[in-house]
């Protein structure tokens, strides 16, 4: 069966064939690293992790790029406000790069716990300022951008296709631009910044031909995706909330610079909700992954996410997490039983389950159906194993291979070689979290008593052990640098 992907640009499912036979290029918008990852991040990166896994399982060589935004993302997601990372640095009274590095480590720690494979390339926005400056030069030279008082703006009027991804009309884009404070040097309210002149107190800035400043948030993805994947890429992924303005702006500046199609397939994951309301840091209803992991197996969280299609909303509740934990345990017990079974005589045909699983994954990565197939298989194989004759050695091997392929290699919900639940691991994580809570409380008491020598000793000794403490406005947080 051919693979069909829902293309957000075409607004329909389309058969997927890569631009270059056998090789798939995929770019996914990475996190802005100014805080710990939450469940909304997990839905996005677990969803695209399964996309990459299935493509590789299908025989493709996948070049997967996922950036780290460590500069340029302003607090209102447009052209005004503070840089999110700089704002956090000021709150924590430290350097923006320290903020970015700390929360980048924290992000990967959480993704590793969720079984999310690392991207082929993880470029930093700050590491690609020269490429972004060159892209701005190209856009100015082609008439798509203009400079005023050290700021450079993309002229939306120069690109007739602006808004084709989100479906926004030019009038709607104007209204969106008018809702924020619009600089007087813009020619048009919907024009967007690709280079910003830095104020005197701005901490993150670079020298450019137009001013000492920093790149616009939208610019980095175009520059880095084209550097590593070429001017036209197969798949670009991200959250639905990024279709406008972020992805519309990416299309305009990329296609304006090259005159070629930027992305062949746009994929957008839906949001996580809490009581029907979008989860997000700005709404103060986000569920911190580290807090979730203290009481829940990370792979149960992954299983919970994959029970919802990537294009469907995912409503969070502790009851749903508990149900997912129970369901995952049933699949784990099935694999444990298969691994411990002695070959018998009866035949068991795994082919129908393999076919149904593949059909589900080829139908726009339909993980809820794929998981349902696993449960159907689990019920059928347990019934077969309950019979006195058991199943043949060949059938047993095929069944184990299917569980390994579907549950471990593709969905990533059953750890490699795992034959027992993750109880010991979960208990270890819970104990570590509780020990850290005690140490952070003791350190806070020392600081209140102005015993800064003891406070610093606790911090430094923990750092030697691979655990980094950060003092923030909301209190102290910690990150395990060892990955243990």
C-alpha positions in Angstrom: 0.0 0.0 0.0 1.3 3.5 -0.8 1.8 6.1 1.9 -0.7 8.9 2.1 -0.1 12.1 4.1 -2.5 14.9 4.8 -0.9 17.9 3.2 -2.0 21.1 5.0 -1.2 23.1 1.9 -3.5 21.1 -0.3 -5.9 20.4 2.5 -6.3 16.8 1.6 -4.4 13.5 1.8 -2.0 13.0 -1.0 0.2 10.0 -2.0 3.8 10.6 -0.8 6.8 10.1 -3.0 10.0 11.9 -2.0 11.7 14.4 -4.3 14.8 12.2 -4.5 14.0 8.4 -4.7 14.8 6.6 -1.5 15.6 9.7 0.5 13.2 11.8 2.6 14.1 15.3 3.9 12.1 16.5 6.9 12.3 19.6 8.9 10.3 20.1 12.2 10.2 23.4 14.1 12.0 22.8 17.4 11.4 24.4 20.8 12.2 27.9 22.0 14.3 27.1 24.9 13.3 29.4 27.8 11.6 26.9 30.1 11.1 23.2 30.7 9.2 21.2 28.1 5.5 20.5 28.7 3.0 18.0 27.4 2.2 20.1 24.3 5.9 19.8 23.3 5.7 16.0 23.9 2.7 15.6 21.5 4.5 17.4 18.7 7.8 15.7 19.0 6.4 12.2 19.8 4.1 12.5 16.7 6.9 13.4 14.4 9.2 10.8 15.9 6.7 8.2 14.8 6.6 9.8 11.3 10.4 9.4 11.1 10.3 5.9 12.5 7.7 4.7 10.0 9.5 6.3 7.0 12.7 4.5 8.1 10.8 1.3 8.6 9.4 1.7 5.1 12.9 1.6 3.7 13.6 5.3 3.3 16.8 7.1 4.3 15.5 10.0 6.4 17.5 13.2 6.9 15.7 14.8 9.9 16.5 18.4 10.9 14.9 19.9 14.1 16.2 23.3 15.1 16.7 24.9 18.5 15.3 28.5 18.7 17.7 30.3 21.0 17.2 33.9 19.7 14.7 36.0 17.9 11.4 34.6 19.2 9.5 37.5 20.6 6.9 37.3 23.4 3.9 38.1 21.2 5.1 35.9 18.3 5.2 38.9 16.0 7.5 41.9 15.6 7.0 43.5 19.0 7.7 42.5 22.5 10.8 41.0 24.2 12.9 38.1 23.1 11.5 35.2 25.1 15.0 33.9 26.1 16.3 37.4 27.0 13.3 38.0 29.1 13.9 34.7 31.0 17.6 35.6 31.4 16.7 38.9 33.0 14.2 37.2 35.4 16.9 34.7 36.4 19.7 37.4 36.4 22.0 35.5 34.1 23.2 35.3 30.5 20.7 34.4 27.7 23.1 31.7 26.4 23.1 30.0 29.8 19.3 30.0 29.8 19.3 28.5 26.3 21.9 25.8 27.1 20.2 24.8 30.4 16.7 24.4 28.9 18.1 22.7 25.8 19.7 20.0 28.0 16.4 19.8 29.9 14.4 19.4 26.6 16.6 16.6 25.3 16.5 14.9 28.7 12.7 14.8 28.6 12.6 13.7 24.9 15.1 10.9 25.7 12.8 9.7 28.5 9.8 9.7 26.0 11.8 7.5 23.6 12.1 10.3 21.0 15.0 9.7 18.7 17.5 12.5 18.2 17.3 14.4 14.9 20.0 13.9 12.3 20.9 17.6 12.7 19.9 19.9 15.5 21.0 23.4 14.4 21.0 26.4 16.7 19.6 29.7 15.5 22.6 31.6 17.1 25.0 29.2 15.2 23.6 30.3 11.8 23.6 34.1 12.0 25.8 34.4 8.8 23.3 32.2 6.8 20.4 34.4 8.0 22.2 37.6 7.1 22.9 36.2 3.6 19.2 35.3 3.2 18.3 38.9 4.1 20.7 40.2 1.5 19.1 38.0 -1.1 15.6 39.1 -0.3 16.6 42.8 -0.4 18.4 42.3 -3.8 15.3 40.5 -5.2 12.9 43.3 -4.2 11.1 41.2 -1.5 12.5 43.1 1.5 13.5 46.7 2.4 15.5 48.4 5.1 14.4 51.3 7.2 16.4 52.7 10.1 18.3 49.5 10.6 15.3 47.2 10.5 14.6 45.0 7.5 11.1 43.9 6.6 9.7 41.4 4.2 7.2 43.1 1.8 4.1 40.9 1.8 2.8 42.8 -1.3 5.8 41.5 -3.2 4.7 37.9 -2.7 1.1 37.2 -4.1 1.0 33.8 -2.5 1.3 35.0 1.1 -1.2 33.2 3.3 -1.7 30.2 1.1 -0.9 27.8 3.8 -3.1 29.2 6.6 -5.8 30.5 4.2 -5.5 34.0 5.5 -6.5 36.7 3.1 -4.4 39.8 2.7 -7.1 41.8 4.6 -7.0 39.4 7.5 -3.2 39.6 7.5 -3.5 43.4 7.7 -5.9 43.1 10.6 -3.5 40.7 12.4 -0.7 43.2 11.9 -2.8 46.0 13.2 -3.6 44.3 16.4 -0.1 44.7 17.7 1.9 47.9 17.9 3.0 48.6 14.4 6.3 50.4 13.8 5.9 53.5 11.7 8.7 52.5 9.4 6.7 49.5 8.0 5.3 50.1 4.5 2.4 47.8 5.3 0.9 46.5 8.6 1.3 42.9 7.5 5.0 43.2 6.5 7.2 41.2 8.9 10.6 41.7 10.3 13.5 39.6 9.1 16.2 41.7 10.8 15.7 43.8 13.9 17.9 46.7 15.1 18.8 46.0 18.7 18.0 48.5 21.5 21.0 49.6 23.5 20.2 47.2 26.4 19.5 44.2 24.2 21.7 41.3 25.2 21.8 39.2 22.1 22.9 41.1 19.0 25.2 40.7 16.0 26.8 43.1 13.4 25.0 43.2 10.1 25.1 45.5 7.0 22.0 47.2 8.3 22.5 47.5 12.0 23.8 45.7 15.1 20.8 43.6 15.8 19.3 40.1 15.6 17.2 38.0 13.1 13.5 37.7 13.1 12.0 34.5 14.4 10.6 33.3 11.1 14.0 33.7 9.3 15.9 31.0 11.1 13.8 28.0 9.9 14.2 29.1 6.2 17.9 29.6 6.5 18.7 26.4 8.4 16.3 24.1 6.5 17.6 25.2 3.1 21.2 24.9 4.3 20.9 21.3 5.3 18.0 20.0 3.2 18.1 22.1 0.0 15.8 24.7 -1.5 12.9 22.3 -1.7 12.2 19.9 1.1 9.8 16.9 1.3 8.1 17.4 4.7 7.9 20.3 7.1 6.3 19.7 10.4 5.1 21.9 13.3 2.1 22.8 15.4 -1.2 24.0 13.9 -0.7 27.3 15.8 2.4 28.0 13.7 0.6 28.0 10.3 0.1 31.7 10.7 2.2 33.7 10.9 5.3 31.6 11.2 4.9 29.1 8.4 3.3 31.6 6.0 6.3 33.8 6.6 8.7 30.9 6.0 7.0 30.1 2.7 7.1 33.8 1.5 10.8 34.4 2.4 12.0 31.0 1.1 10.2 31.0 -2.2 10.9 34.7 -2.6 14.6 34.0 -2.3 14.7 30.9 -4.5 11.7 31.1 -6.8 11.2 27.4 -6.1 8.5 25.5 -4.1 9.8 25.5 -0.5 7.9 22.5 1.0 6.1 19.6 -0.8 4.2 18.3 2.2 3.2 20.4 5.2 2.2 18.5 8.3 0.7 20.1 11.4 0.0 18.4 14.7 -3.0 19.5 16.8 -2.8 20.9 20.3 -3.1 19.5 23.8 -6.0 20.8 25.8 -6.9 20.9 29.5 -10.7 20.9 30.0 -11.0 21.9 26.3 -8.6 24.9 26.6 -5.3 24.9 24.7 -2.3 24.1 26.9 0.5 26.7 26.9 3.0 28.4 29.1 1.4 31.8 28.4 -2.0 30.5 29.6 -0.4 29.0 32.8 -2.1 25.7 32.3 0.9 23.7 30.9 1.7 20.3 32.4 5.5 20.1 33.0 6.9 16.8 31.7 9.3 16.5 34.6 6.4 16.7 37.1 4.5 14.1 35.1 7.5 11.8 35.0 7.8 11.8 38.8 4.6 9.8 39.2 4.2 8.2 35.7 6.2 6.1 33.4 7.4 8.3 30.5 6.5 5.6 28.0 2.9 5.6 29.3 2.8 9.3 28.5 4.1 8.5 25.0 1.4 5.7 24.7 -1.3 8.3 25.8 -0.2 10.7 23.1 -0.2 8.1 20.4 -3.7 7.0 21.2 -4.8 10.3 19.6 -4.1 11.0 15.9 -1.5 13.7 15.4 -4.1 15.9 13.7 -6.6 15.5 16.5 -6.6 17.4 19.8 -5.5 15.6 22.9 -7.3 16.3 26.1 -5.2 15.8 29.2 -6.5 14.3 32.5 -4.8 12.1 35.1 -7.5 9.5 34.6 -6.5 9.2 30.9 -2.9 8.8 31.9 -3.8 6.0 34.4 -5.9 4.3 31.7 -2.9 4.5 29.3 -0.6 3.0 31.9 -3.0 0.1 32.4 -3.3 -0.5 28.6 0.4 -0.3 28.0 1.0 -2.8 30.8 -1.3 -5.3 29.0 0.9 -5.1 25.9 4.1 -5.4 27.9 2.7 -8.5 29.6 1.9 -10.0 26.2 5.4 -9.5 25.0 6.8 -10.9 28.3 4.6 -14.0 27.8 5.8 -14.4 24.2 9.4 -14.2 25.2 8.9 -16.8 28.0 6.7 -19.2 26.0 7.9 -22.7 24.9 7.2 -23.6 21.3 4.2 -25.9 20.7 2.5 -27.3 17.7 -0.3 -25.0 16.5 0.1 -22.4 13.8 -0.7 -18.7 14.4 -0.9 -16.3 11.4 0.5 -12.9 12.1 0.1 -11.7 8.5 -3.3 -10.1 8.9 -2.2 -8.1 11.9 1.0 -7.0 10.1 -1.1 -5.9 7.1 -3.6 -4.0 9.2 -0.9 -2.3 11.1 0.9 -1.2 7.9 -2.4 0.0 6.4 -3.0 2.2 9.4 0.4 3.7 9.4 0.3 4.3 5.6 -3.0 6.1 6.1 -1.5 9.4 7.4 0.3 7.7 10.3 -2.9 6.6 12.1 -1.4 5.6 15.4 -4.8 5.1 17.2 -5.8 2.4 14.7 -2.3 0.9 14.8 -2.5 0.6 18.6 -6.0 -1.0 18.2 -4.4 -3.6 15.9 -1.8 -4.3 18.6 -4.5 -4.9 21.2 -6.4 -7.2 18.8 -3.2 -9.1 18.2 -2.6 -9.3 22.0 -6.0 -10.7 22.6 -5.7 -13.3 19.8 -2.1 -14.4 20.7 -3.0 -14.8 24.4 -6.0 -17.0 23.4 -3.7 -19.1 21.2 -1.1 -19.4 24.0 -3.8 -20.5 26.5 -4.5 -23.6 24.4 -2.8 -26.8 25.5 -0.9 -27.2 22.2 0.6 -23.7 22.3 2.0 -22.2 19.0 4.8 -23.4 16.8 8.3 -22.1 17.0 7.9 -20.4 13.6 4.6 -18.7 14.8 6.2 -17.7 18.1 9.1 -16.1 16.3 6.8 -14.2 13.9 4.7 -13.0 16.8 7.7 -11.8 18.7 9.0 -10.1 15.6 5.7 -8.3 15.1 5.6 -7.0 18.7 9.2 -5.8 18.3 8.6 -4.2 15.0 5.3 -2.5 15.8 5.6 -1.8 19.5 9.3 -1.0 19.7 10.7 0.0 16.4 7.7 2.0 15.0 5.6 3.2 17.9 8.4 3.2 20.5 6.0 2.3 23.3 7.8 -0.8 24.4 11.4 -0.4 25.3 14.0 -2.5 23.5 14.4 -5.9 25.2 11.8 -4.9 27.8 10.1 -8.0 29.3 8.9 -6.5 32.6 7.2 -3.2 33.5 9.3 -0.1 34.1 8.4 -0.2 37.8 12.0 -0.2 39.1 13.0 2.7 36.7 9.9 4.7 37.8 10.7 4.1 41.5 14.2 5.3 40.9 13.1 8.4 39.1 10.5 9.1 41.9 13.2 8.6 44.6 15.6 11.0 42.8 12.8 13.6 42.5 12.0 13.4 46.2 15.7 13.6 47.2 16.1 16.6 45.0 13.0 18.3 46.6 14.6 17.8 50.0 18.0 19.2 48.9 16.4 22.2 47.2 14.3 22.9 50.4 17.5 22.6 52.5 19.3 24.9 50.2 16.5 27.4 50.3 16.6 27.4 54.1 20.3 28.0 54.0 19.8 31.0 51.7 17.1 32.4 53.9 19.5 32.2 56.8 22.2 33.9 54.7 24.3 30.8 54.8 25.4 31.2 51.2 28.5 29.1 51.7 26.3 26.0 52.4 23.9 26.9 49.6 26.8 27.1 47.1 28.3 23.9 48.4 25.0 22.0 47.8 24.8 23.4 44.3 28.4 22.7 43.4 28.4 19.1 44.8 25.3 18.3 42.9 26.8 19.7 39.7 29.8 17.4 40.3 27.3 14.6 40.4 25.8 15.7 37.1 22.7 17.5 38.5 22.4 21.2 37.7 20.3 23.6 39.8 18.9 26.9 38.4 17.5 29.6 40.5 14.5 31.3 38.8 11.9 33.8 39.8 9.5 31.0 40.5 12.0 29.0 42.6 14.8 26.6 42.0 14.6 23.9 39.3 17.0 21.1 38.5 18.2 19.1 35.5 19.9 15.7 35.4 22.9 16.2 32.9 23.9 12.5 33.2 20.7 11.2 31.7 20.5 8.5 34.4 
